[in-house]
Amino acid sequence: MKSYKYTFVLVIFCSMVFAACNKYLDIKPKGTTLLTTVTDYDQWLNNTYLVQGIGFPTCTFNFLGDNVDNVGISNPPTQPTELIYTWALQFSPNLSISPAFWGEHYAKINLFNTVLLGIDAATGGTDSQKRSLKAEALLGRAMEYFYLVNEYSLPFDSTTAGKDLAIPFVTSNDVSQIVPPRGTVAETYGHIIADLNSAIPNLPLDNSTNRYRGSTAAAYSLLARTYFYARDYTDASKYATLALSNSKAVMINFNSTFPASGLTSVQPDVIYGRIALGQSTPTLSFMRSFDANDLRVKKLFTSTDGYTFTSRGATLFIPAYVSLYLQYVNTGTSVQEMKLIIAECAARRNDLTTALQQLDDIRKTRFAIASYVPYQSNVQEDVLQEVLKERSHELPFCGLRWFDMRRLDKENRMGTVYRYDAQGNTISTLLPHSNRYTLQIPVQVLNFNPGMQQNP
């Protein structure tokens, strides 16, 4: 135990004083408190940094999506968010700052690795408690690697995943160690799935009092998401079903009064929570895709053009302006995400009864009761398109749209995406099958790892 204390102090010291030795991430010092007891490690997993969603505070990752507008963008783009929005090769040339997305994921991985490496030697708790905390750390680490592999690697393709380069799989919390080489996409997905399967037997059965923390259902839900983006629709449906059957989470009905608390940690529909502020400017085409009786339009969006969707920038996704209960977006997993996974997987195997039932379960909580009519069709492609549309409406700004675009681009379902300046001039385009669907390794990372191969 004593040697671990000194190792932890060294990590803190390196992160504060020798920033140059930090080769793959930018760790934010968390103080000098030594982790010695099971309670210490339990509190470590309550770290506010760990519950922050991707691109916190406003999920800047959403800027990559085709449903976001930026009317006031500079031309040429200069700010990091503008460079993200226009799919620039790099989001910042500043070598002294932590790289967007890459840095936050590896910083969190470091915190989870700290638990995995030290919990066995902790005092004051039972073996069962230690196994549970280790399982939560595996779950949290798996989520971060899910993001990394879907940001900096080619979309999963079963025919090439064994050779497509992914990201370094780091299991140490010592930033002075040599960074592992980039693994393959198949290897990284294998690590994620193995970590989640290892975690499941020791996770708590219920996290209803704090859905930022792990649970059996949380692991199943992340397995469902992982298989879904691997386009393994059989296993994705299997684990989404297990997530729902093992969770107490339920959908929120927009026809009813919202719950009193706006805390994501106890929000009824959250399975495994991560937090971001709801704040985006949607494109006009996205807003025009909603039906007139869809309650989400006026529950989640504000408008200065009377919801006519005729003026760019007049409509804003800022749910807090409508209800403080809705001020936060869950970038983690939810009941509705699992239902949409089940629905899409069913539609793809032509089980239209299941697909339509899951679709109806969601839509009847989102449309005004008096005018609601369940969607019906016996045409497979039409049902699939309706599910994809519902997915875009239900999960618009929680960090998943970019991943959906990558997945759908593999199926030739994505057209050219355009970015415009305030005058309507095209300033950037994303072509089908573009290399820009895979983020480049940040220059800050390559500066310390010159031998790491760059993405095209």
N, C-alpha and C positions, 0 to 999 in steps of 0.2 A: 504493500500500500504506500509506503514511504516513497519508493521510487516513482510511483505514479503521480504523487503530489508534485515532485520536482519536474516531471515531464510537463504537467499542466501549466506550472508556472513558466516554464520555458516557452511554451506555446504563446501564452499571454505576452511574454517579454518580446518574443520575435514579432508578434503582430503589432506591438506598439512602437518598438524601437528600430527593428531591422525590417522595414517594409519591403526592401529589395529581396529578401529571402523568401517572400511570399510569391511562389511561382505560378499559382493557379487560381488564387482567389484573394479577395480583400476582406479579411476577417475584422469585424468590428469588436474591439476589446469589450469584454463583458465584466470587467472588474477582476479582482484578485482573490475572490472567495474560492477556497479549496473545496473540491467535491469529495467528501469523505463518507457521507451517510446515504442511505437509500432515500431519505427525505430530501437531501441536497439534489440528487439526480431527478427526483420527482418534480421539484421546483424548477430545475433546469429545463424540463420539457414544457413548463408553463411560460417560458421566455416569450415575450411579446414579439420578438423578431421572427420566431418560428411560425407564428400564426398569420403572418402577413402574406397575402396572396402575391402572385407573380406581378412584378412591376409596381409594387406598392408605392404610393398610396392610392393612385387612381387606375391601376392596371394598365400601364403604358403599353403593355404587350398588345392591347386591343388595337393600337394604331396600325398594326400590320393587316388588319382585316378589311374585307371589301365593303363592310357596312358602316365604315367610319369616314367622316368628312373633316376637313381642316380648312375652313374658308379663309382664314387669315394667314395662311402659310407664306413664308418668305420665298422669294424666287430669285436666286437659287436657295434651296433649303439649307439652313445652317445649324439650327438647334438640334440636340439629340433626338427629341421627339419628332421633329420634322424629318430627320434622316431615317428614323424608324418608319415613319408614315410613308416615305417614298422608297422604301426597300433599298436604302443605300448599302454599299458593300460594307462600310463600317459606320458605327453610330457615334464614335468620338475618336479623334486621333490623339487625345491627351493620354500619354502613357502613365501619368501619375494618378489616374482615377481608376476605381473599380469598374470593369466593363459591365454594361447593362445586361441583365438576365444571367449571363454566365457567372458573374461575380456573386450575385445573391444566391444562386442555387448552390454553389460550392461553399459559400459561407455557412449556409444552413446544413449542408452535408457534414461540414466540420463539427458542428454542434451535435448532430446526431451520432457521429463517429465517437465523440467524446463519451457519450453514454455507453456505446457498444464496447469501448475499450476499457472503461473503468468500473462499470456497474458490478461486475462479479466480485471485486475486492471491497465494495462498499460495506459499511457496518450498519447495524441497527435495523435491519429488515429481514424478511424471510426470503428463502430461495424463490418462492412463488412470486413475490413482489419484484425481485430482481429480474426474473424471466419476463414478467409483464412489462417492465420498463424497457428491457432490451427489445421486446417485440414492438413496442411503440416507436422506438428509435429506428428499427428496420422499416417499419411502415412509413415513417416520415422521410427517411432517406430514399425509399423507393419512389415516393412522389417527386422528389427533386430530380432524380435520375430520369423519371418519365418525361419531365419537361425538357431536360437537357438533350435527350436522344431525339426528341421531336422538334427541337429547335436547330441543332447543329449537325444533324445527320439527314441523309436522304429519307423520304417517306418509306415506311416498311414495305419491302417487296420480297416475298418468300423466295424468289428465284435469285436474288442478289444480296440478301441480308447477311449472308455469311462472309461477304467480302467488302460490303459498303462500310466505310469508316464511320465510327460514332464518336465517343468522347472518352476521356480517361475515367476509369472506375476507381475512385480514390476511397480507400478504407482506413487511412491513417488520419489522425488529427494533428500531426506534426508538419507544419507548413515548410519546414526546412528539408523534408525528404524529397527525393527525386520524384517527379510526377510520372505516373505510369503512362505508357503509350496509349494512343487512341485504340480502343477495342473496336470490334465490328458491331453493326446494328444487332445482329443475332445474339452476340455475346451480351450486349447491354440489356436487351429485352430479357435474356435468360437470367441475368443478375437480378433484375427487378422482380421477375416472377418468383425466383427462388427466395428472395428476401421476404416477399409477401406470404408465400406458403410456409416459410419458417416461422413467421410472426403469428399466423392465425391461431395455433393451438394455445398460445399464452396471452392473447389479447383479452381485455375485458369484454364481457358480453354486451354491455350497454354503456354508452357515453352520453346519455341524454342530458346529464347535468353540465357537461362541458364537451361539446362536439368538436372542439379543436383537438381534443385528445383522441387516442386510438380506440378502436373496437373491432370485433370480429366483422361486423357489417362494413366498417370503413375499409378493411383490407379487401373484402370481397368486391366492394365498389371500385377500388383502385385496380384490382385485377380485371374487372369488367372494362374499365377505361383503357387499360393497357392492351388487352386483347382486341378491343374495338379499333384502336389506331394501328394495330398490327393487321387489321382486316381479317382477323379470325373471328368471324361472326357467330360461330357455334359456341366457342368458349366465352365470348363476350356476353352472349345472352344467358348462358349458364350462370356466370358469376353475378350478373346484374340481378337475376332472379334470387340468388342466394343473399345478395346484399339487402334486397327488399324484405325477404322473409326473416332475416336476422336483425332487422332494425325496427325501432319504435317510431322512426321518422314518418311523417305524413305530409301530404301536399297542403299548401295554404290555398283556401278557396277565395278568389278575388271577388266573389259575390257576397262574402261575409265580412264581418269586422276583423281587421287585422289583429294579431296578438298584441298584447300590451308592450312587451319587451322588443327592442330593436337589436338586441345582442345576437350576433351570428352564432355564438356559442350555444344558445338555447333555441335557435330558430327551428320551428317544427319540421321543416322539410330538409334540413341539413343532415347528411350522413357523416361526412368528414369535412370539417370547416376550415376555410382559409378566407381572410378578410381583405376587401378592397372597397374604396369609396366608389359609388356609382356616379360616373361623370364621363360622358362621351357625347360627341355630336354625330348623329346618324346621317347617312346619306338620304336624299329625297327618295331614291328608288327603294331603299329599304323600308322607309315609313309607308310608302304607297303599297307595299306588299301585304299590309295588315288589312283584315276585314273591318268594316265599319263598326261592328258590334264587339270587337275585341277589347276587353277591359284593360289589357296591358298598355294600350296606347295612352290613356289618360291617367293610369295608375303609376306609370313608370317614366313618362315623358312630359315635358312642359312645352308649350308652343306659344309663339307670339304672332303666328299667322293664322290663328283659329283652327289649327290642325288641318289646314288645307294642303300642307306640304308643297308649297309653291316657292318658298324662299329658302335658299341654303343658309344654314345656321340658325334658322328660326325655331327649330325643334331641338330640344336637348334631352338626353338621357340623364336626368338628375332626380332619381326617385325621392330623395330627401325633401325636395321642394313640394312634393305631394303628401308624403307621410314620413315622419322621422323613423318609423318602424322600418322603412325600406331604404334607409340611407346607405347600408352596406351591401355589397355584392359578394356572394359566396363563390370563390374561385375553386373551392374544393368540390366534393361530390354531393349529389342531392337525389331525392326521390325522383324528381322529374328527369334528371339525366339518365337514371337507370331505366325508367319507363321508355324513354326515347331510344335507348340502346336496344331494349327488347323489341320495340316496335320496328326499328329499322332492320334488325337481324331477321325478324319474322317476315317482313316484306321482301327481303332479299331471297328468302327460301320459299316464297310464294304462300306463306301461311297468313293469308290476308285477314282471317278472323282475329288472330292474336294481334296483328299489327293495328287493326282498326279499334280493337278494344283498348289497347294501351294508349292509342291516340285520343280516344274519347275520354279516357280517365283524366288526361291532362286538359283537354280543350273545354270540358264542361266546368272546370274551375277557373277558366280564363275568359269565357264569353258570358254575356248577359243572359240570364236564365230565360227571360221572356222571348228572346229571339234566337236561342241556340238551336241549331240543327246538326246532329252528328254527321260527320263526313262519311259517305258511303261510295264504294267503287269495287268492282270485281276485276279491275285491270291492274296487274302487278306494278307496272311502271308508274301509273297514276298514283297508286297508294304510296309507293316509295317516294315520289316527288312531294307528296303531301307531308310525309313524315320528315323529309329533309327541310321543308318549309317551316314546319312546326318547330323543329330543332333550332333553326335560325332565329325564330321569334322568342323561344323560351330561354335560350342560352346565348344571347347576343353579345354581351360584354363581360363575360367571365373568363376570358382568356382562351376559349376553345375554338373560336371561329377560324383562326389561322390554321390550326391543326386540321379542322374540317376541310378547309380549302386545299391543303396539301393532299389529304386523303382522296378527295373528290377529283383533284387534278390527275391523279393516277388512273382514274376511270374516264378521262376526257369529259368531265362534267363542269369544268371551269373555263369560262371565256376570258378574254383579256380584261384586266382590271385597270382603270384609269385614275390618275390623281390630277386635280385641277387647282389652279390658283384662283384668286378672288374674281378675276375677269373671265374665268371659264377656260383658260388656256391649259392644255395638257402639259404637265410638267414631269410626269413619270408614268410608265406603264409596266404592268406585270403580265407577261405573255404566258399562255399555257405551257406547262413543262419547263418554265424558266428556272435557271440555276438559283434565282433569288428566292425560290421556295425553301431553300436551305440557307440558314444564316451562316455567314463566314465566321471562322474563329476570330475573336477580337484581337486587334493588334497588341493590346496590353498583354495578352496571354502569350502570343508569339514572341514578344520582346524578351520574355524570360524562358521561352521554350523554342528557340530558333529551329530545332529539328522537327517540330510538329508540323505535319502536312496540313496545308490550308485547303479549305473547300473551294470549288471552282467559283 
